[in-house]
């Protein structure tokens, strides 16, 4: 996995956490769900990159 992929996934995860926190603070369920979805997407991308790395070794 390249460093830029790691940074991109971490940034997406952080943005998702921020969205989720704002959603909780403002009682906005839609924003909270979007934040959770963004975190899940970042985690799946990370897992895919880990699989690619394992296969290439």
C-alpha positions as CSV (number, residue, x, y, z in Angstrom):
1,X,0.0,0.0,0.0
2,X,1.4,3.4,-0.9
3,X,1.7,6.1,1.7
4,X,-0.8,8.3,-0.3
5,X,-3.4,5.5,0.0
6,X,-2.9,5.3,3.7
7,X,-3.3,9.0,4.1
8,X,-6.4,9.1,1.9
9,X,-8.0,6.3,3.9
10,X,-7.1,7.9,7.2
11,X,-8.5,11.3,6.0
12,X,-11.7,9.7,4.9
13,X,-12.1,7.9,8.2
14,X,-11.4,11.1,10.1
15,X,-14.0,13.0,8.0
16,X,-16.5,10.3,8.7
17,X,-15.9,10.5,12.4
18,X,-16.3,14.2,12.3
19,X,-19.5,14.0,10.4
20,X,-20.8,11.4,12.8
21,X,-19.9,13.5,15.8
22,X,-21.6,16.6,14.3
23,X,-24.6,14.5,13.5
24,X,-24.8,13.3,17.1
25,X,-24.3,16.8,18.5
26,X,-27.0,18.3,16.4
27,X,-29.4,15.3,16.6
28,X,-29.1,14.9,12.8
29,X,-29.6,11.2,12.2
30,X,-28.9,11.5,8.5
31,X,-25.5,13.2,9.0
32,X,-24.6,10.7,11.7
33,X,-25.4,7.8,9.3
34,X,-23.4,9.4,6.5
35,X,-20.4,9.7,8.8
36,X,-20.7,6.1,9.8
37,X,-21.0,5.1,6.2
38,X,-17.9,7.1,5.3
39,X,-15.9,5.3,8.1
40,X,-17.1,1.9,6.8
41,X,-16.1,2.8,3.3
42,X,-12.6,3.8,4.5
43,X,-12.3,0.6,6.5
44,X,-13.2,-1.5,3.5
45,X,-10.7,0.3,1.3
46,X,-8.0,-0.3,3.9
47,X,-8.9,-4.0,4.0
48,X,-8.7,-4.2,0.2
49,X,-5.3,-2.5,0.2
50,X,-4.1,-5.0,2.9
51,X,-5.2,-7.9,0.8
52,X,-3.4,-6.5,-2.2
53,X,-0.3,-6.1,-0.1
54,X,-0.5,-9.7,1.2
55,X,-1.0,-11.1,-2.3
56,X,2.0,-9.2,-3.7
57,X,4.4,-10.4,-1.0
